Amino acid sequence: MPLTTDSILGVQLHIPLPEANLQSYAAWIEARIDDGQGAQVITCNPEMIMLAHQNPHFAQVLKAAELVIPDGAGVVWALRRQGVTVQRVPGIELAETLIQVAAERGWRLALVGGKPEVNAAAIQSWQAQFPQLCLWGSHGYFSPEQEAQVLQALRSFQPQLVLVGLGSPRQELWIQAQRRLLPEAIWIGIGGSFDIWAGKKERAPRWWRDHQLEWLYRLYQEPWRWRRMLALPRFAWRVLRDPSSRKTP
């Protein structure tokens, strides 16, 4: 499936042709695995784009990723201002779609992240849904010494799909540093999805998601995130002032 690129404030996102939605991104990843080609997949939101302007290392990680997907209502809004028709693709929904495909196709799946009890509960939940799923996991609270053991176990397991929930930007930086261990694997940062899969937190109800307000529901659940949310109005202001963010007549 061919991809085109569109830029928001200098950050490139990949848009499948002829239609950009969850299924088209999942199909691109499935084809990549079939061809034995690895990739770092980033589900991009406005906070990441703003961070890229402050952190050159993180900006380079976004630039180097083989697939950068529009997650976050603000990213979809900014693309649509340019006349680019896309749907929001939440990382958790992409991951859940791929896990089902992994169970059907016999892919090996690795889950890295979350507290020990959260990671274990997430694995148990997915194993109950798909008993045939070949699954390995490690929590994300490892010391430098323990990290070496995690990486060795990951290399031995040889998964085709690695889902990493260490929080952004840590997970994207960690994937970029470690993906050479499994160059044919697909690596995706999935943030707080482990907590939802483990039953520790609830995802926003459908109405909130349909009205692009999932970010507000997360803020309600996790009020400590308010400082990070300050990036949203700054992002909107910069997009509105950027001549390249408007559709060309």
N, C-alpha and C positions, 0 to 999 in steps of 0.2 A: 504493500500500500504506500503510494508516494506521500511525501510530506512537503509542505511549504513552511516558510518561517515568516513571522510577523514580530515586530519589535515594540516593546513598551518601555519607554524611558531608557532605551539602550539595551534592554534585556530581551533576548530572542526567545520566542515560544514556537513550538512546532505544531502545525495544524494539518491533520490528515485530509487528503482529498479523496472523494468529493465532499465528505461530511465529517465534521469534527464533533464526535460524541464519545461516550464511554466505550461503546462497542467497537468503534473504529480504533481507538487507542489500544484496547485489549487485543484486537486482531493484529495490530502492528507488533505488539510484544510477543504474541504467540508465534508469529512468523519468524521473529528474531530468534526465538528459542529453537524453532525447527531448523533454522539455518546454522545453529551453533554459534551465533554471534551474541556477545554480551552487550550490556548497556546499563548506564546509570539513568534512572528515570526520576525526575523531580516534579512533584506536584506543586506548582508555583502559586504563591499568594502575594498580595501587596507588601506584606512585611518583608518578604524575601527580596523583592525588587528594591525596596528602600534600603535594606541592609547591603545589597550589592553596591550601592552608591557610597557606602561608608567603609566597606571592607573589600579591598581588592582581591583578597584570597577567595572570599565567597563569590565574588563576581566571576572569577575565573572558573570556579566549580560549575556555576550556572552555564557559562559559555561552553564548557567542555562536555556537558551532559548530552547524551545522544537523543534524549527525549525530555522536553520541558513542557508540562501539561498545564492548561489553565484551571487551577483550583482557586477558590476564593472569588466571591461575587465581584470584587473590585477589578480583578484581572479580566473577567468576562465583560464587564462594563467598559473598560478601557479598549478592549479589542473591538467591541461593537461600535464604539465611537469612530473607529477606523473603517467601518464597513465590513468587518470580519465576522461572519456568522459562526459562533461557537456555542457549545453548551458547557456549563460548569461540570467538571469531572472531579468530584471529591476523592481524595486518596483512599479513603476507607472503602468506597464503593468499587473503585478499580481493584483494590486488593482482594475484596470479597469475590469479585468476578473471576479473578485469576486463580484464587484458591480452588474454586469449583472446577475450573479448567484443569488445574494441577491434579485434582482427584480423578478426573475423567481420563487425562492423558498419561497418568503415571509419573508426573514430574516429582522430583524431590523438592520439598519446601522447607526453608529455614526461617524461623522467627527469632529475631534478636531484639531485645528491648524490654522495658517494663521492669517493675520490681519482681523479685523471685516468685512471689505468690501470684502476681498478675500474669507473668509469662506462663507459669504452669497452668493456671486456670484457662488462659486463652488456648493453649495447646489442647487441653482436655475438651474444651468446647468444640473446637474444629474436628478433633478426632471422633467425637460423638456424632457429629453431622456426617463425616466422611470417614468411616472406619478403614477404608482402603488407602487413605492418604498417607504418603511416606513423609513423615514430619519430624523435624528436630528443632530444638529451641534452646536459647540461653537468655537469662535476664540481662538487663543493661547496666547493672550496678557492679561492674567488675573493676578491680584494681588493675594497674598496669601489668602485674604478674599474672593475674587471672585472665587478662585480655589475651595474652599469648596462648593460653590454654583454649580459650574460646575460638581463636583463629585456627588453631591446629585441628580442633574438632570440626570446625566448619569446612576446612580443606578436606578432611577425611570423608565427610558426608557427601561432598560434591553435589550440592543442590543446583537445580536449574533456576530457582527463584528464591531470592533472599529479601525478606521484608524486615526493615529496620525501624524500630520505634524508639529513638533516643531523643526526640525533640529536635526542632530546627533552631539553629543551623548545625548543631552537633552531628545529627545523623547524616546530613549531606556531606559534611567534611570527613566524617568517618568512612563513609562509603567510598569517597574519592580516594582516600588513602589506602583502603584495604581491598578494593575490587580486583587488583592485580592477582590476588590469591586464587580467584575464580573468574578468569577473563571471559568465560563463555556464559556466565550467569547474568540474569537480570536482577539488578539491585534497586530497590525502591524504598525511600523514606516515607513512613506512614504515621509519624507523629504519635498522637494519643490513642490510636486505634486499639491497642492492646487493652487499655482500661475498659473500653466498650465491649470488646469480645469477652473479657473476663467477667463482665457484669458489675464492674466497680462504678461505672458511670453510664449515663444514658445519652444517646445521641438526640439531637434536637428533633422534635416531632415533625412530621411531614410538612405541615403548614409553614413552619419556620423555614424549612429547607426550600420549599417551593417559592417562597417570597424573598429568597436570598438573605435570610436573617440568621443563618446558623451561627455566624460569628457572634451575634448578640446573645444567643442562647448559651454559647460557650462562656461568654463574659459573665453571664448570670451564674453559671455553675462554678466558674473559677474567677472570682473578682480580682485576684492578684494579677490577672492578665492585663489590667487596664493600662499599664505603662506601655506594653507592647502595642496595644490598640491605638496609641497616639500616632502610630505610623499611618493609619488609615486616612485621616484628614490631610496629612502632609502628602500622601500619595495622590489623593484626588485633586489637590490644589496643583501639584506639579503636572498631572495629566491635562488638566484644563488649560494650563499655561503653555503646554508643549505644542507647537504648531504641527508636528508630525503625528500627533494623536487624533487629528481630526480627519474625517473622511474627505478625500479629494473629490470635488464636484465632477 
